[in-house]
Every structure is written in structure tokens, then in C-alpha cells.
Amino acid sequence: MATVSVKRSVTALATSAAALLALATPALASDVSAQAINLRTPFDCGQVWNANTRTNHNPQLSVDFQRSDANNKNVRSSAAGKVVTRRDLGNTSYGRYLVIDHGGGWQTLYAHLNSFNVSLGQSVSTGTIIGKVGSTGGSTGPHLHYEQKLNGAVQRVVLNGKAVVYYGNTSITSSTGC
């Protein structure tokens, strides 16, 4: 009888530990939520981009998309939503940037744009061309600075249902609009 009681206690302890571990890993919950709205790669179908992540990036979980001929490439909306920010900070910070609200607390930010193709308040579909890659603001070369936010907090980027690798470089082929 004592053996059965010990086994039940161990099982209960393991179940409690698993529940606590699940509560302590909110990034997993946000990854699932990001997959639910299916945020897409913000570029034309078939284009290959380097997704660069690094510990000294600001904010740390943002991604810089780079390629040799990046300047003036189309930037597309990662999902349907509404343009809630369209700003030009000149030669500082993000330079020209957009924020799209996708609902459910999710927003995406697109920075260092060369130009805008959408207006403040405009509704967009997944894959709508929203701007062109540039090197505005504090940028040192043409690239797209990209963020996914949940309730205002920057999250680890998930595109096409797959998490971007942190920290380093990941080659990503866009399937948006294919």
C-alpha cells in the first residue's frame, strides 16, 4: 500500500512540475498564437532573404532582413490588418516606418523604408505592398527591420508557422502571394 501511495505522490509531483513549466514559458504560447494568425514573410514570392538576429539588437527580438540587392524591394504586409502608424523620423531611429495592427493584440513593425505605399488608417490584406526597402533613419545600409509584437511586447518572430532561429542568420524564402 505504501508503494502505491509513493507512486501517486511522484506522479502528482511530476504533473505539477509540468504545469509550472508550461506556465513559465510564455514564448511558447505566443508562438502558437502567432501561428494562429499565420504571419507571412514580408517579401515577394520566391525571394530569398537573410534573417539576422543578434543579442545586441534593439529591441533584441527584432529581425533585420538583408540581401545584396535589397534597396527598393517590395515590403508586403505579413497578415491582414490596419495601418495604425506611418511615421518618418528623418535620419534617426527607424526612419520611415509602419505599424500594422492584426487584431488579437498582434502588430508588426516595418522600419528603414525607402517609401510608403499605404496610408494611415488603411486596411490591408496579407501580401499587400506597404512600402519599399530602404536605409532611412539610423540604418547603415538597405535592409528591413522587422518586429512582431503581442500587446506591445516584442516577440520572437514566427513566419509561415516557423520560428526564426535566434541568434544568428537564417535563410528564408518568401511564400507570400505564391
N, C-alpha and C positions, 0 to 999 in steps of 0.2 A: 504494500500500500504506500509506503514511504517513497518508493521508486517512482510510482505514478505521479505522486504529488510533486516531486522534484522535476520530472519531465514536464509537467504542466507549468511549473514556475519558469523553467528555462524557455519554454515555448512562448509564454506570456511576455517574458523579458525581451525575447528576440522580436516579437511583434511590436512591442512598444518602441524598441530601438529603431526598427524600420520606419515606423510612423514619424518619429522625431527626425530621422534623416530626411524623409520626404519633406517635412516642414522646413528644414534648414537649407533646402536647395531651391530657392525661388526661381533661379535661372531656368531650371527645367520646366517649370510651369509657364514661364514667359516664352520659352522655345515652342512649346505646344501651342500657345495662344498665337504666336507669330505664324506658325504653320497653318493655323485655322484660317487666317485671312490671306495666306499664300502670297506673301510679299515676293515680288519678282525682281530679277536683276534689272537695273535701270538703264539698259542699253539696247540697241537694235539686235534683232535675231541673228545669232551666229557669231557675233563679235566676241573675241577673247580678250579678257581684261585681267590684270594682276590686282588682286585684293590684298592690300598691305595693311597689317595691323601691328602695333608696337606698344610697348609698355609706356613710352614717353609721349604718346599721342594725347591730344586734348580735344574732347574727352577721350579717355583711354579706350573705350569700346567702339569708337568710330572706325570707319574703314576708308582708306584712300584707294580709289580705283585709278590705275595707271596703265598706259601703253604708249608706245613711241609716237603714234600719230593721234594722240588724244584730243588735241585742240579742235574745237568746233564740232566734235562728235555729238550726236543727239543724246540727250538725257531724257529718259522716259519715267513716268510715274510707276512706282513699284506695285501700286494697287489703286483701286478706285477711291476717290475721296474728294476733298475740297481744299483749295489753296487758302491757307489761313495766314501765311506770312509771305511777303515778297518784299525784300529789302536790298538796298545797295549801301554797304558800309564803306564804300570807296576803297582806299588802299590798306584797310585794317581788317583783322579778323577774318570772317567768312567772305568778305567782299560781297558779290551778288549771291544771294541765297534764297531758297524757297523752303517752306514747310507745308506738307500736305497732311491733313487730318483724315484718317481712315476709319474713325469710329472705334468704339470699344476701348478708348484710351490710347490707341496706337497712332503715332505720327512718324513721318520720315522727313529728314532734312537733307537738302542737296546744296552744297556750297562751292564757291570759287567759280560760279558760272560766268561764261562769256556774255551770254544774253538770256533773256526770258522769252518763253513762248506762251505763257499763260498770265492771266490777270488775277489780282487778289479777289477772292470770293468765288472764283471759277470752279465748277465741278469738273473732275477729270475721270477718265476710265483707266483701267490698267493698261499701261503702254502708251498713254498719251505723251507726245513730245512736249516736255515742260520747259526745256532750255537747251543750251549748248555748253559743253565742257569748256572751261577757261582756266585762267590763272589770276583771278582777281583777289583782292584783299591781301592777306599775309602769305599767299601762296608763293612758292619758289619755282613753280613750273606747272604746265597744264595737267590737271587731274580733277577727279570728282571726290570731294569729301562727302561722306555719306553716314547718316546716323538713323537708327531705328529707336524710337522712344516709346515707352509704355508709361502712361500717367506722368510724363515729364522726365522720367529717368531713362538715360541711355542704356540700351540692352545690347547683349551680344547679337550680332547680325545673323539672321537666318534668311536665306534666299532660295526660292524654289523648293522649300521644305528641307534644305540642308544648311547646317551651321557653318559659318566661315571659321577657319582654323585661327586660333589665337596662340601665340604671337608669331608672326612671320608673313609669308607670302602664299597666296592660293591662286591658282589659275582658274578663272571662271568663264564659261561660255554662256552667253545670254541666250535664253529661250523665249524672251519676251516678244510677243507678236508673231511667233513662228506658226 
